Amino acid sequence: MGILDNPVSKERLLGVELPALQAYNSQRDPEYRVSVEPKGGELQLRYRLKPAHNVYELVTVLPDSYPVIAPTTRVLTKLESCPHLLYQQTLCLWKQASRVADSRWDPARFTAVFAIQAAWRWLACYEIWVVEKTWPIPEAR
Amino acid sequence: MDFRPMDSEERRRLLEALRGNAAGASSIAMDPRTTTFTGSGSMDADAPRGENQVIDAIKSVPVHYAG
């Protein structure tokens, strides 16, 4: 069953996610807006972020069981190998096993826009890491 | 990509904003048109939004890097 076939996911998309994405896009220049495309049973959000002087292309995937299962985000722009970067340039954004609430994905509190903004923060850390070779903020507990 | 690094002052400002945010002391603001970092601000939930939109997620999104 795909994300659009799942009544719970579909209600969430229409009631929460798409309005949040529209709000996110409302002030952005066209090249920085998020586009939404169904692919297989998932939804892909494609967008660009520019935390400093460099522009990064990204894709955030909402899986068929979203929002119970957290979205995943990959950077399509080639990065240097660095901390918190997983296979195929997937960003390590949350620590699902953490006992600290703010280190886990919480479907009741967060949206796909939050995932995009978490990716922004990751890229901001990366921009500093490239020069200083030290990840600028502490590890999750 | 030809990586263009920040200068030392830009890096210092961004570093302070990221660490202040990780410590729960401040939010991070970006240019609403291009998503570029513009500064940091108060964590007050009701702070007015000006030309530079406060990124709500940077106040409340789960953090892999929590302090």
N, CA and C atoms of all chains as a GROMACS GRO file, in nm:
protein
  624
    1MET      N    1   0.085  -0.120   0.000
    1MET     CA    2   0.000   0.000   0.000
    1MET      C    3   0.089   0.125   0.000
    2GLY      N    4   0.063   0.217  -0.090
    2GLY     CA    5   0.142   0.339  -0.096
    2GLY      C    6   0.091   0.445  -0.001
    3ILE      N    7   0.168   0.550   0.012
    3ILE     CA    8   0.133   0.655   0.106
    3ILE      C    9  -0.002   0.719   0.071
    4LEU      N   10  -0.034   0.725  -0.058
    4LEU     CA   11  -0.160   0.787  -0.098
    4LEU      C   12  -0.278   0.691  -0.086
    5ASP      N   13  -0.250   0.562  -0.064
    5ASP     CA   14  -0.356   0.463  -0.047
    5ASP      C   15  -0.390   0.442   0.100
    6ASN      N   16  -0.303   0.488   0.185
    6ASN     CA   17  -0.321   0.468   0.330
    6ASN      C   18  -0.406   0.584   0.383
    7PRO      N   19  -0.526   0.558   0.434
    7PRO     CA   20  -0.615   0.668   0.475
    7PRO      C   21  -0.552   0.759   0.580
    8VAL      N   22  -0.479   0.701   0.672
    8VAL     CA   23  -0.418   0.784   0.778
    8VAL      C   24  -0.311   0.875   0.718
    9SER      N   25  -0.227   0.818   0.633
    9SER     CA   26  -0.122   0.897   0.569
    9SER      C   27  -0.181   1.004   0.478
   10LYS      N   28  -0.286   0.967   0.406
   10LYS     CA   29  -0.347   1.061   0.312
   10LYS      C   30  -0.410   1.179   0.387
   11GLU      N   31  -0.476   1.150   0.497
   11GLU     CA   32  -0.536   1.256   0.578
   11GLU      C   33  -0.427   1.349   0.632
   12ARG      N   34  -0.319   1.288   0.676
   12ARG     CA   35  -0.207   1.368   0.727
   12ARG      C   36  -0.150   1.457   0.617
   13LEU      N   37  -0.133   1.400   0.498
   13LEU     CA   38  -0.076   1.478   0.388
   13LEU      C   39  -0.164   1.598   0.354
   14LEU      N   40  -0.294   1.572   0.342
   14LEU     CA   41  -0.384   1.679   0.299
   14LEU      C   42  -0.407   1.782   0.408
   15GLY      N   43  -0.412   1.734   0.533
   15GLY     CA   44  -0.447   1.825   0.642
   15GLY      C   45  -0.330   1.897   0.704
   16VAL      N   46  -0.212   1.838   0.696
   16VAL     CA   47  -0.097   1.894   0.768
   16VAL      C   48   0.021   1.922   0.674
   17GLU      N   49   0.062   1.821   0.601
   17GLU     CA   50   0.188   1.834   0.529
   17GLU      C   51   0.180   1.931   0.411
   18LEU      N   52   0.078   1.916   0.328
   18LEU     CA   53   0.072   2.004   0.211
   18LEU      C   54   0.053   2.150   0.249
   19PRO      N   55  -0.035   2.182   0.348
   19PRO     CA   56  -0.041   2.323   0.391
   19PRO      C   57   0.092   2.372   0.446
   20ALA      N   58   0.163   2.288   0.519
   20ALA     CA   59   0.294   2.329   0.572
   20ALA      C   60   0.392   2.356   0.458
   21LEU      N   61   0.389   2.271   0.356
   21LEU     CA   62   0.478   2.291   0.243
   21LEU      C   63   0.440   2.417   0.163
   22GLN      N   64   0.310   2.443   0.152
   22GLN     CA   65   0.267   2.565   0.083
   22GLN      C   66   0.316   2.688   0.158
   23ALA      N   67   0.308   2.683   0.292
   23ALA     CA   68   0.357   2.796   0.372
   23ALA      C   69   0.507   2.811   0.354
   24TYR      N   70   0.577   2.698   0.352
   24TYR     CA   71   0.723   2.702   0.333
   24TYR      C   72   0.757   2.766   0.198
   25ASN      N   73   0.682   2.730   0.095
   25ASN     CA   74   0.712   2.779  -0.039
   25ASN      C   75   0.671   2.924  -0.062
   26SER      N   76   0.582   2.974   0.022
   26SER     CA   77   0.517   3.101  -0.011
   26SER      C   78   0.614   3.218  -0.022
   27GLN      N   79   0.722   3.216   0.053
   27GLN     CA   80   0.815   3.329   0.049
   27GLN      C   81   0.944   3.298  -0.028
   28ARG      N   82   0.956   3.175  -0.078
   28ARG     CA   83   1.084   3.137  -0.140
   28ARG      C   84   1.091   3.182  -0.286
   29ASP      N   85   1.212   3.212  -0.328
   29ASP     CA   86   1.236   3.228  -0.471
   29ASP      C   87   1.205   3.095  -0.538
   30PRO      N   88   1.163   3.098  -0.665
   30PRO     CA   89   1.119   2.974  -0.731
   30PRO      C   90   1.220   2.859  -0.720
   31GLU      N   91   1.349   2.890  -0.734
   31GLU     CA   92   1.448   2.780  -0.734
   31GLU      C   93   1.468   2.719  -0.596
   32TYR      N   94   1.411   2.781  -0.492
   32TYR     CA   95   1.426   2.727  -0.356
   32TYR      C   96   1.296   2.666  -0.304
   33ARG      N   97   1.196   2.654  -0.389
   33ARG     CA   98   1.070   2.594  -0.346
   33ARG      C   99   1.080   2.442  -0.349
   34VAL      N  100   0.996   2.380  -0.270
   34VAL     CA  101   0.989   2.234  -0.263
   34VAL      C  102   0.891   2.185  -0.368
   35SER      N  103   0.931   2.085  -0.444
   35SER     CA  104   0.836   2.019  -0.535
   35SER      C  105   0.805   1.880  -0.480
   36VAL      N  106   0.684   1.836  -0.501
   36VAL     CA  107   0.637   1.708  -0.445
   36VAL      C  108   0.603   1.615  -0.560
   37GLU      N  109   0.661   1.495  -0.558
   37GLU     CA  110   0.635   1.398  -0.665
   37GLU      C  111   0.609   1.261  -0.604
   38PRO      N  112   0.502   1.192  -0.646
   38PRO     CA  113   0.486   1.054  -0.604
   38PRO      C  114   0.584   0.965  -0.678
   39LYS      N  115   0.640   0.868  -0.609
   39LYS     CA  116   0.731   0.773  -0.675
   39LYS      C  117   0.716   0.639  -0.607
   40GLY      N  118   0.669   0.539  -0.681
   40GLY     CA  119   0.636   0.412  -0.618
   40GLY      C  120   0.525   0.438  -0.516
   41GLY      N  121   0.540   0.385  -0.399
   41GLY     CA  122   0.440   0.410  -0.295
   41GLY      C  123   0.477   0.525  -0.204
   42GLU      N  124   0.581   0.602  -0.244
   42GLU     CA  125   0.632   0.707  -0.156
   42GLU      C  126   0.609   0.844  -0.219
   43LEU      N  127   0.637   0.947  -0.140
   43LEU     CA  128   0.639   1.083  -0.193
   43LEU      C  129   0.781   1.136  -0.182
   44GLN      N  130   0.827   1.202  -0.288
   44GLN     CA  131   0.959   1.264  -0.285
   44GLN      C  132   0.945   1.415  -0.286
   45LEU      N  133   1.014   1.477  -0.194
   45LEU     CA  134   1.021   1.623  -0.190
   45LEU      C  135   1.158   1.662  -0.244
   46ARG      N  136   1.161   1.741  -0.349
   46ARG     CA  137   1.289   1.786  -0.406
   46ARG      C  138   1.303   1.935  -0.385
   47TYR      N  139   1.423   1.977  -0.345
   47TYR     CA  140   1.442   2.118  -0.311
   47TYR      C  141   1.590   2.152  -0.305
   48ARG      N  142   1.617   2.280  -0.292
   48ARG     CA  143   1.754   2.330  -0.275
   48ARG      C  144   1.763   2.406  -0.143
   49LEU      N  145   1.880   2.400  -0.082
   49LEU     CA  146   1.909   2.478   0.038
   49LEU      C  147   2.042   2.548   0.018
   50LYS      N  148   2.054   2.665   0.078
   50LYS     CA  149   2.178   2.744   0.064
   50LYS      C  150   2.208   2.808   0.200
   51PRO      N  151   2.257   2.729   0.294
   51PRO     CA  152   2.280   2.786   0.428
   51PRO      C  153   2.387   2.895   0.429
   52ALA      N  154   2.486   2.886   0.339
   52ALA     CA  155   2.590   2.990   0.332
   52ALA      C  156   2.612   3.026   0.185
   53HIS      N  157   2.728   2.993   0.128
   53HIS     CA  158   2.755   3.037  -0.010
   53HIS      C  159   2.732   2.926  -0.113
   54ASN      N  160   2.705   2.806  -0.066
   54ASN     CA  161   2.692   2.692  -0.158
   54ASN      C  162   2.548   2.643  -0.164
   55VAL      N  163   2.508   2.603  -0.283
   55VAL     CA  164   2.370   2.554  -0.303
   55VAL      C  165   2.373   2.402  -0.308
   56TYR      N  166   2.283   2.338  -0.233
   56TYR     CA  167   2.277   2.192  -0.226
   56TYR      C  168   2.140   2.147  -0.277
   57GLU      N  169   2.142   2.040  -0.355
   57GLU     CA  170   2.017   1.978  -0.401
   57GLU      C  171   1.988   1.859  -0.311
   58LEU      N  172   1.862   1.848  -0.270
   58LEU     CA  173   1.825   1.741  -0.175
   58LEU      C  174   1.695   1.675  -0.216
   59VAL      N  175   1.676   1.555  -0.164
   59VAL     CA  176   1.547   1.489  -0.176
   59VAL      C  177   1.511   1.429  -0.039
   60THR      N  178   1.390   1.457   0.006
   60THR     CA  179   1.338   1.398   0.128
   60THR      C  180   1.225   1.303   0.089
   61VAL      N  181   1.234   1.180   0.135
   61VAL     CA  182   1.136   1.078   0.098
   61VAL      C  183   1.043   1.053   0.215
   62LEU      N  184   0.913   1.062   0.187
   62LEU     CA  185   0.812   1.025   0.286
   62LEU      C  186   0.770   0.882   0.252
   63PRO      N  187   0.804   0.785   0.338
   63PRO     CA  188   0.776   0.645   0.306
   63PRO      C  189   0.627   0.614   0.313
   64ASP      N  190   0.592   0.496   0.267
   64ASP     CA  191   0.448   0.463   0.261
   64ASP      C  192   0.384   0.462   0.399
   65SER      N  193   0.461   0.440   0.501
   65SER     CA  194   0.404   0.439   0.637
   65SER      C  195   0.428   0.571   0.711
   66TYR      N  196   0.464   0.674   0.638
   66TYR     CA  197   0.479   0.807   0.698
   66TYR      C  198   0.344   0.852   0.754
   67PRO      N  199   0.335   0.920   0.868
   67PRO     CA  200   0.445   0.976   0.947
   67PRO      C  201   0.493   0.886   1.061
   68VAL      N  202   0.439   0.762   1.067
   68VAL     CA  203   0.486   0.674   1.174
   68VAL      C  204   0.635   0.648   1.158
   69ILE      N  205   0.673   0.621   1.034
   69ILE     CA  206   0.815   0.606   1.003
   69ILE      C  207   0.870   0.741   0.957
   70ALA      N  208   0.985   0.777   1.009
   70ALA     CA  209   1.044   0.909   0.981
   70ALA      C  210   1.081   0.924   0.834
   71PRO      N  211   1.077   1.046   0.783
   71PRO     CA  212   1.127   1.070   0.647
   71PRO      C  213   1.279   1.052   0.643
   72THR      N  214   1.330   1.025   0.524
   72THR     CA  215   1.476   1.019   0.507
   72THR      C  216   1.516   1.127   0.407
   73THR      N  217   1.634   1.180   0.427
   73THR     CA  218   1.680   1.290   0.341
   73THR      C  219   1.818   1.258   0.287
   74ARG      N  220   1.833   1.274   0.156
   74ARG     CA  221   1.963   1.256   0.090
   74ARG      C  222   2.004   1.386   0.024
   75VAL      N  223   2.135   1.410   0.024
   75VAL     CA  224   2.189   1.524  -0.051
   75VAL      C  225   2.234   1.471  -0.186
   76LEU      N  226   2.185   1.531  -0.293
   76LEU     CA  227   2.222   1.487  -0.428
   76LEU      C  228   2.353   1.551  -0.473
   77THR      N  229   2.382   1.668  -0.420
   77THR     CA  230   2.509   1.734  -0.449
   77THR      C  231   2.622   1.656  -0.383
   78LYS      N  232   2.731   1.638  -0.456
   78LYS     CA  233   2.842   1.560  -0.401
   78LYS      C  234   2.903   1.629  -0.279
   79LEU      N  235   2.914   1.552  -0.170
   79LEU     CA  236   2.973   1.603  -0.045
   79LEU      C  237   3.104   1.530  -0.018
   80GLU      N  238   3.185   1.590   0.067
   80GLU     CA  239   3.300   1.517   0.121
   80GLU      C  240   3.249   1.416   0.222
   81SER      N  241   3.322   1.307   0.237
   81SER     CA  242   3.288   1.211   0.341
   81SER      C  243   3.306   1.280   0.477
   82CYS      N  244   3.208   1.270   0.562
   82CYS     CA  245   3.211   1.346   0.687
   82CYS      C  246   3.126   1.275   0.792
   83PRO      N  247   3.130   1.321   0.917
   83PRO     CA  248   3.046   1.259   1.020
   83PRO      C  249   2.898   1.275   0.988
   84HIS      N  250   2.818   1.185   1.039
   84HIS     CA  251   2.671   1.194   1.030
   84HIS      C  252   2.621   1.186   0.886
   85LEU      N  253   2.702   1.127   0.798
   85LEU     CA  254   2.661   1.107   0.659
   85LEU      C  255   2.662   0.958   0.633
   86LEU      N  256   2.546   0.906   0.594
   86LEU     CA  257   2.530   0.763   0.578
   86LEU      C  258   2.538   0.725   0.429
   87TYR      N  259   2.508   0.599   0.402
   87TYR     CA  260   2.514   0.543   0.267
   87TYR      C  261   2.433   0.629   0.169
   88GLN      N  262   2.488   0.651   0.052
   88GLN     CA  263   2.424   0.729  -0.055
   88GLN      C  264   2.391   0.871  -0.011
   89GLN      N  265   2.477   0.924   0.074
   89GLN     CA  266   2.464   1.063   0.120
   89GLN      C  267   2.331   1.089   0.192
   90THR      N  268   2.284   0.988   0.261
   90THR     CA  269   2.168   1.006   0.348
   90THR      C  270   2.214   1.074   0.477
   91LEU      N  271   2.139   1.173   0.520
   91LEU     CA  272   2.176   1.247   0.640
   91LEU      C  273   2.127   1.176   0.765
   92CYS      N  274   2.213   1.172   0.865
   92CYS     CA  275   2.172   1.118   0.994
   92CYS      C  276   2.114   1.233   1.075
   93LEU      N  277   1.982   1.238   1.082
   93LEU     CA  278   1.915   1.353   1.141
   93LEU      C  279   1.854   1.324   1.277
   94TRP      N  280   1.816   1.202   1.304
   94TRP     CA  281   1.755   1.170   1.432
   94TRP      C  282   1.815   1.042   1.486
   95LYS      N  283   1.797   1.021   1.611
   95LYS     CA  284   1.847   0.900   1.676
   95LYS      C  285   1.726   0.828   1.733
   96GLN      N  286   1.674   0.734   1.655
   96GLN     CA  287   1.543   0.676   1.689
   96GLN      C  288   1.545   0.601   1.822
   97ALA      N  289   1.659   0.548   1.860
   97ALA     CA  290   1.663   0.471   1.984
   97ALA      C  291   1.686   0.560   2.107
   98SER      N  292   1.702   0.686   2.084
   98SER     CA  293   1.734   0.775   2.196
   98SER      C  294   1.619   0.782   2.296
   99ARG      N  295   1.654   0.793   2.422
   99ARG     CA  296   1.552   0.813   2.525
   99ARG      C  297   1.523   0.962   2.544
  100VAL      N  298   1.596   1.045   2.474
  100VAL     CA  299   1.572   1.190   2.481
  100VAL      C  300   1.470   1.225   2.373
  101ALA      N  301   1.355   1.278   2.416
  101ALA     CA  302   1.246   1.300   2.322
  101ALA      C  303   1.288   1.387   2.204
  102ASP      N  304   1.369   1.486   2.228
  102ASP     CA  305   1.404   1.577   2.120
  102ASP      C  306   1.508   1.520   2.026
  103SER      N  307   1.555   1.400   2.051
  103SER     CA  308   1.648   1.337   1.958
  103SER      C  309   1.579   1.237   1.867
  104ARG      N  310   1.450   1.218   1.886
  104ARG     CA  311   1.375   1.120   1.806
  104ARG      C  312   1.276   1.191   1.714
  105TRP      N  313   1.242   1.123   1.605
  105TRP     CA  314   1.133   1.168   1.519
  105TRP      C  315   1.002   1.143   1.593
  106ASP      N  316   0.919   1.245   1.605
  106ASP     CA  317   0.791   1.231   1.673
  106ASP      C  318   0.682   1.274   1.576
  107PRO      N  319   0.605   1.177   1.522
  107PRO     CA  320   0.505   1.213   1.421
  107PRO      C  321   0.397   1.307   1.473
  108ALA      N  322   0.380   1.312   1.604
  108ALA     CA  323   0.278   1.401   1.659
  108ALA      C  324   0.325   1.546   1.664
  109ARG      N  325   0.456   1.567   1.654
  109ARG     CA  326   0.508   1.703   1.669
  109ARG      C  327   0.574   1.759   1.544
  110PHE      N  328   0.616   1.673   1.453
  110PHE     CA  329   0.700   1.722   1.344
  110PHE      C  330   0.638   1.693   1.208
  111THR      N  331   0.676   1.774   1.111
  111THR     CA  332   0.626   1.759   0.975
  111THR      C  333   0.744   1.745   0.879
  112ALA      N  334   0.711   1.724   0.754
  112ALA     CA  335   0.816   1.715   0.653
  112ALA      C  336   0.894   1.845   0.643
  113VAL      N  337   0.828   1.957   0.671
  113VAL     CA  338   0.901   2.085   0.669
  113VAL      C  339   1.008   2.086   0.778
  114PHE      N  340   0.976   2.027   0.892
  114PHE     CA  341   1.077   2.018   0.997
  114PHE      C  342   1.196   1.934   0.949
  115ALA      N  343   1.167   1.830   0.872
  115ALA     CA  344   1.276   1.748   0.820
  115ALA      C  345   1.364   1.830   0.726
  116ILE      N  346   1.302   1.914   0.646
  116ILE     CA  347   1.379   2.001   0.555
  116ILE      C  348   1.466   2.095   0.636
  117GLN      N  349   1.411   2.148   0.742
  117GLN     CA  350   1.487   2.243   0.822
  117GLN      C  351   1.596   2.174   0.905
  118ALA      N  352   1.571   2.051   0.941
  118ALA     CA  353   1.678   1.974   1.006
  118ALA      C  354   1.792   1.950   0.907
  119ALA      N  355   1.757   1.928   0.780
  119ALA     CA  356   1.861   1.913   0.678
  119ALA      C  357   1.938   2.043   0.661
  120TRP      N  358   1.868   2.155   0.669
  120TRP     CA  359   1.937   2.285   0.662
  120TRP      C  360   2.042   2.295   0.773
  121ARG      N  361   2.001   2.258   0.892
  121ARG     CA  362   2.094   2.266   1.005
  121ARG      C  363   2.213   2.173   0.984
  122TRP      N  364   2.185   2.052   0.933
  122TRP     CA  365   2.294   1.958   0.904
  122TRP      C  366   2.392   2.020   0.806
  123LEU      N  367   2.340   2.082   0.699
  123LEU     CA  368   2.428   2.143   0.599
  123LEU      C  369   2.506   2.261   0.657
  124ALA      N  370   2.444   2.335   0.747
  124ALA     CA  371   2.516   2.445   0.813
  124ALA      C  372   2.634   2.388   0.892
  125CYS      N  373   2.612   2.276   0.960
  125CYS     CA  374   2.722   2.210   1.032
  125CYS      C  375   2.830   2.162   0.933
  126TYR      N  376   2.784   2.109   0.821
  126TYR     CA  377   2.879   2.060   0.720
  126TYR      C  378   2.968   2.173   0.667
  127GLU      N  379   2.907   2.288   0.643
  127GLU     CA  380   2.985   2.402   0.592
  127GLU      C  381   3.100   2.437   0.688
  128ILE      N  382   3.074   2.425   0.817
  128ILE     CA  383   3.179   2.453   0.915
  128ILE      C  384   3.278   2.336   0.920
  129TRP      N  385   3.225   2.214   0.914
  129TRP     CA  386   3.312   2.096   0.919
  129TRP      C  387   3.414   2.096   0.805
  130VAL      N  388   3.374   2.137   0.687
  130VAL     CA  389   3.464   2.132   0.572
  130VAL      C  390   3.593   2.211   0.600
  131VAL      N  391   3.579   2.321   0.671
  131VAL     CA  392   3.695   2.406   0.700
  131VAL      C  393   3.766   2.361   0.827
  132GLU      N  394   3.689   2.331   0.932
  132GLU     CA  395   3.750   2.308   1.064
  132GLU      C  396   3.769   2.159   1.097
  133LYS      N  397   3.705   2.071   1.020
  133LYS     CA  398   3.713   1.925   1.042
  133LYS      C  399   3.667   1.884   1.182
  134THR      N  400   3.582   1.964   1.240
  134THR     CA  401   3.519   1.929   1.368
  134THR      C  402   3.370   1.957   1.353
  135TRP      N  403   3.287   1.855   1.389
  135TRP     CA  404   3.142   1.878   1.382
  135TRP      C  405   3.105   1.978   1.491
  136PRO      N  406   3.034   2.085   1.455
  136PRO     CA  407   3.026   2.198   1.546
  136PRO      C  408   2.933   2.182   1.666
  137ILE      N  409   2.845   2.085   1.666
  137ILE     CA  410   2.757   2.070   1.783
  137ILE      C  411   2.760   1.927   1.832
  138PRO      N  412   2.727   1.906   1.959
  138PRO     CA  413   2.750   1.775   2.021
  138PRO      C  414   2.663   1.665   1.965
  139GLU      N  415   2.706   1.542   1.989
  139GLU     CA  416   2.630   1.424   1.950
  139GLU      C  417   2.501   1.412   2.032
  140ALA      N  418   2.404   1.347   1.972
  140ALA     CA  419   2.281   1.318   2.046
  140ALA      C  420   2.309   1.215   2.155
  141ARG      N  421   2.229   1.219   2.258
  141ARG     CA  422   2.243   1.119   2.364
  141ARG      C  423   2.145   1.006   2.342
  142MET      N  424   3.081   2.014  -0.719
  142MET     CA  425   3.056   2.151  -0.673
  142MET      C  426   3.188   2.213  -0.629
  143ASP      N  427   3.212   2.334  -0.674
  143ASP     CA  428   3.328   2.409  -0.625
  143ASP      C  429   3.287   2.474  -0.494
  144PHE      N  430   3.335   2.415  -0.386
  144PHE     CA  431   3.294   2.461  -0.254
  144PHE      C  432   3.350   2.600  -0.225
  145ARG      N  433   3.263   2.691  -0.189
  145ARG     CA  434   3.307   2.826  -0.151
  145ARG      C  435   3.293   2.841   0.000
  146PRO      N  436   3.402   2.843   0.074
  146PRO     CA  437   3.392   2.848   0.220
  146PRO      C  438   3.350   2.986   0.270
  147MET      N  439   3.294   2.987   0.391
  147MET     CA  440   3.265   3.113   0.459
  147MET      C  441   3.397   3.174   0.506
  148ASP      N  442   3.398   3.305   0.522
  148ASP     CA  443   3.515   3.364   0.585
  148ASP      C  444   3.506   3.342   0.736
  149SER      N  445   3.610   3.378   0.808
  149SER     CA  446   3.616   3.343   0.950
  149SER      C  447   3.505   3.410   1.030
  150GLU      N  448   3.468   3.532   0.996
  150GLU     CA  449   3.362   3.601   1.070
  150GLU      C  450   3.226   3.536   1.042
  151GLU      N  451   3.201   3.501   0.918
  151GLU     CA  452   3.075   3.433   0.884
  151GLU      C  453   3.067   3.299   0.958
  152ARG      N  454   3.177   3.229   0.960
  152ARG     CA  455   3.180   3.098   1.028
  152ARG      C  456   3.156   3.114   1.178
  153ARG      N  457   3.216   3.216   1.236
  153ARG     CA  458   3.199   3.239   1.380
  153ARG      C  459   3.052   3.266   1.413
  154ARG      N  460   2.986   3.347   1.331
  154ARG     CA  461   2.845   3.380   1.357
  154ARG      C  462   2.757   3.255   1.345
  155LEU      N  463   2.781   3.177   1.240
  155LEU     CA  464   2.701   3.056   1.221
  155LEU      C  465   2.727   2.956   1.333
  156LEU      N  466   2.852   2.942   1.370
  156LEU     CA  467   2.888   2.849   1.478
  156LEU      C  468   2.818   2.889   1.608
  157GLU      N  469   2.819   3.014   1.640
  157GLU     CA  470   2.753   3.062   1.762
  157GLU      C  471   2.603   3.033   1.756
  158ALA      N  472   2.545   3.056   1.640
  158ALA     CA  473   2.401   3.032   1.625
  158ALA      C  474   2.369   2.884   1.642
  159LEU      N  475   2.448   2.797   1.583
  159LEU     CA  476   2.423   2.653   1.593
  159LEU      C  477   2.440   2.604   1.737
  160ARG      N  478   2.542   2.652   1.802
  160ARG     CA  479   2.566   2.609   1.941
  160ARG      C  480   2.461   2.667   2.035
  161GLY      N  481   2.423   2.790   2.013
  161GLY     CA  482   2.317   2.850   2.095
  161GLY      C  483   2.187   2.776   2.077
  162ASN      N  484   2.161   2.735   1.955
  162ASN     CA  485   2.039   2.660   1.927
  162ASN      C  486   2.044   2.521   1.989
  163ALA      N  487   2.158   2.454   1.979
  163ALA     CA  488   2.171   2.320   2.037
  163ALA      C  489   2.156   2.324   2.188
  164ALA      N  490   2.195   2.436   2.248
  164ALA     CA  491   2.183   2.451   2.392
  164ALA      C  492   2.043   2.498   2.433
  165GLY      N  493   1.957   2.519   2.334
  165GLY     CA  494   1.820   2.561   2.364
  165GLY      C  495   1.808   2.708   2.395
  166ALA      N  496   1.909   2.785   2.360
  166ALA     CA  497   1.910   2.926   2.398
  166ALA      C  498   1.863   3.020   2.288
  167SER      N  499   1.865   2.975   2.164
  167SER     CA  500   1.829   3.067   2.055
  167SER      C  501   1.778   2.991   1.934
  168SER      N  502   1.707   3.064   1.851
  168SER     CA  503   1.661   3.007   1.724
  168SER      C  504   1.754   3.058   1.614
  169ILE      N  505   1.738   3.000   1.496
  169ILE     CA  506   1.821   3.037   1.382
  169ILE      C  507   1.732   3.098   1.275
  170ALA      N  508   1.777   3.206   1.217
  170ALA     CA  509   1.696   3.274   1.115
  170ALA      C  510   1.762   3.262   0.979
  171MET      N  511   1.675   3.256   0.877
  171MET     CA  512   1.729   3.248   0.741
  171MET      C  513   1.655   3.346   0.652
  172ASP      N  514   1.717   3.377   0.540
  172ASP     CA  515   1.654   3.460   0.439
  172ASP      C  516   1.536   3.380   0.381
  173PRO      N  517   1.415   3.434   0.387
  173PRO     CA  518   1.300   3.355   0.341
  173PRO      C  519   1.301   3.327   0.192
  174ARG      N  520   1.380   3.402   0.115
  174ARG     CA  521   1.380   3.378  -0.030
  174ARG      C  522   1.478   3.267  -0.069
  175THR      N  523   1.594   3.266  -0.002
  175THR     CA  524   1.701   3.177  -0.049
  175THR      C  525   1.746   3.074   0.054
  176THR      N  526   1.693   3.081   0.174
  176THR     CA  527   1.726   2.993   0.288
  176THR      C  528   1.865   3.021   0.345
  177THR      N  529   1.928   3.130   0.309
  177THR     CA  530   2.064   3.159   0.359
  177THR      C  531   2.058   3.210   0.504
  178PHE      N  532   2.153   3.166   0.583
  178PHE     CA  533   2.162   3.206   0.724
  178PHE      C  534   2.172   3.358   0.735
  179THR      N  535   2.094   3.414   0.828
  179THR     CA  536   2.101   3.559   0.849
  179THR      C  537   2.130   3.596   0.993
  180GLY      N  538   2.114   3.502   1.087
  180GLY     CA  539   2.143   3.536   1.226
  180GLY      C  540   2.068   3.446   1.321
  181SER      N  541   2.075   3.480   1.448
  181SER     CA  542   2.003   3.402   1.548
  181SER      C  543   1.920   3.497   1.631
  182GLY      N  544   1.823   3.440   1.702
  182GLY     CA  545   1.733   3.525   1.779
  182GLY      C  546   1.677   3.456   1.900
  183SER      N  547   1.583   3.523   1.962
  183SER     CA  548   1.521   3.475   2.085
  183SER      C  549   1.444   3.347   2.060
  184MET      N  550   1.429   3.266   2.161
  184MET     CA  551   1.346   3.145   2.152
  184MET      C  552   1.200   3.174   2.183
  185ASP      N  553   1.165   3.299   2.206
  185ASP     CA  554   1.026   3.331   2.240
  185ASP      C  555   0.932   3.284   2.130
  186ALA      N  556   0.839   3.199   2.168
  186ALA     CA  557   0.750   3.141   2.067
  186ALA      C  558   0.666   3.248   1.998
  187ASP      N  559   0.638   3.356   2.068
  187ASP     CA  560   0.550   3.456   2.011
  187ASP      C  561   0.625   3.575   1.952
  188ALA      N  562   0.754   3.559   1.937
  188ALA     CA  563   0.833   3.670   1.881
  188ALA      C  564   0.780   3.702   1.741
  189PRO      N  565   0.768   3.829   1.709
  189PRO     CA  566   0.715   3.865   1.577
  189PRO      C  567   0.810   3.822   1.466
  190ARG      N  568   0.751   3.786   1.354
  190ARG     CA  569   0.831   3.745   1.240
  190ARG      C  570   0.853   3.865   1.151
  191GLY      N  571   0.977   3.895   1.128
  191GLY     CA  572   1.008   4.009   1.044
  191GLY      C  573   1.044   3.965   0.906
  192GLU      N  574   1.125   4.043   0.842
  192GLU     CA  575   1.164   4.012   0.705
  192GLU      C  576   1.240   3.880   0.700
  193ASN      N  577   1.318   3.857   0.803
  193ASN     CA  578   1.391   3.732   0.810
  193ASN      C  579   1.312   3.632   0.894
  194GLN      N  580   1.264   3.533   0.830
  194GLN     CA  581   1.175   3.439   0.896
  194GLN      C  582   1.252   3.351   0.993
  195VAL      N  583   1.200   3.339   1.112
  195VAL     CA  584   1.260   3.247   1.208
  195VAL      C  585   1.223   3.105   1.167
  196ILE      N  586   1.318   3.017   1.168
  196ILE     CA  587   1.291   2.879   1.132
  196ILE      C  588   1.236   2.810   1.255
  197ASP      N  589   1.111   2.782   1.257
  197ASP     CA  590   1.052   2.719   1.374
  197ASP      C  591   1.118   2.586   1.404
  198ALA      N  592   1.149   2.512   1.300
  198ALA     CA  593   1.207   2.380   1.321
  198ALA      C  594   1.336   2.387   1.399
  199ILE      N  595   1.407   2.494   1.381
  199ILE     CA  596   1.536   2.503   1.450
  199ILE      C  597   1.514   2.529   1.598
  200LYS      N  598   1.390   2.562   1.633
  200LYS     CA  599   1.360   2.572   1.775
  200LYS      C  600   1.317   2.437   1.831
  201SER      N  601   1.248   2.359   1.750
  201SER     CA  602   1.178   2.245   1.808
  201SER      C  603   1.198   2.112   1.738
  202VAL      N  604   1.263   2.110   1.625
  202VAL     CA  605   1.278   1.985   1.553
  202VAL      C  606   1.372   1.890   1.632
  203PRO      N  607   1.350   1.760   1.623
  203PRO     CA  608   1.440   1.670   1.695
  203PRO      C  609   1.583   1.688   1.644
  204VAL      N  610   1.675   1.677   1.734
  204VAL     CA  611   1.813   1.704   1.697
  204VAL      C  612   1.899   1.582   1.719
  205HIS      N  613   1.968   1.542   1.616
  205HIS     CA  614   2.064   1.435   1.631
  205HIS      C  615   2.179   1.481   1.720
  206TYR      N  616   2.197   1.609   1.725
  206TYR     CA  617   2.317   1.665   1.788
  206TYR      C  618   2.282   1.737   1.917
  207ALA      N  619   2.181   1.690   1.988
  207ALA     CA  620   2.138   1.762   2.109
  207ALA      C  621   2.253   1.773   2.208
  208GLY      N  622   2.257   1.886   2.274
  208GLY     CA  623   2.364   1.909   2.371
  208GLY      C  624   2.336   1.837   2.501
   0.00000   0.00000   0.00000
